[in-house]
Amino acid sequence: MATLTFVFDPYSPPSAVGATAVLDLWHTHRSRVGFRAVHAGTQSAHFGLGPDSDRSARAFSALRAAAPQLELPLVHELHQALAARGERLERRVLTDIAHHLGLDAATVFEQLRHPQRRQLARAELQRGRALQLGNGPTLLFEHANIITSLPLNDSPLSAIIDPMLPPAEGALTAA
């Protein structure tokens, strides 16, 4: 199965726009494509690392641990709170995200207090920085051991991805 990996910065407006486009793809293609998200730190911090990066990576790690099946909607909600509305990352933001996606906020906070959460978040940031291309969000398409960087601009992502995907099971192919 092909995989799309979205490398993001939840404080970045361009990343928020990309998150919306990737969420749309997730809604339409998740039966044919695996989706992953990786936090790359904040662009405003030195090398993407700093207090905001650490806090938001820990928050994302806890949210994802509470609901791994909702990884892309969680990324979108985090972008909406931090980049779009400019909110400060605090308990209320995490509670709002949890409630908006039908999660138990207590489960999110339990995950946030996990003894290894800080280490997991730092590993996430290192992986994100290694995968990020340039200073903005990155969308990577992997299939058959080939990784391609896809543009996160005004182009409709479905139009770019559809020809790259193998035919759906049961689909008729032209002879």
Secondary structure, DSSP 8 states (H G I E B T S, - for coil): -EEEEEEE-TT-HHHHHHHHHHHHHHHHHTTTEEEEEEE---TTSGGG-SHHHHHHHHHHHHHHHH-GGGHHHHHHHHHIIIIIS----SHHHHHHHHHHTT--HHHHHHHHT-TTHHHHHHHHHHHHHHH--TTS-EEEEEETTEEEEE--SSS-HHHHHGGGS---TT-----
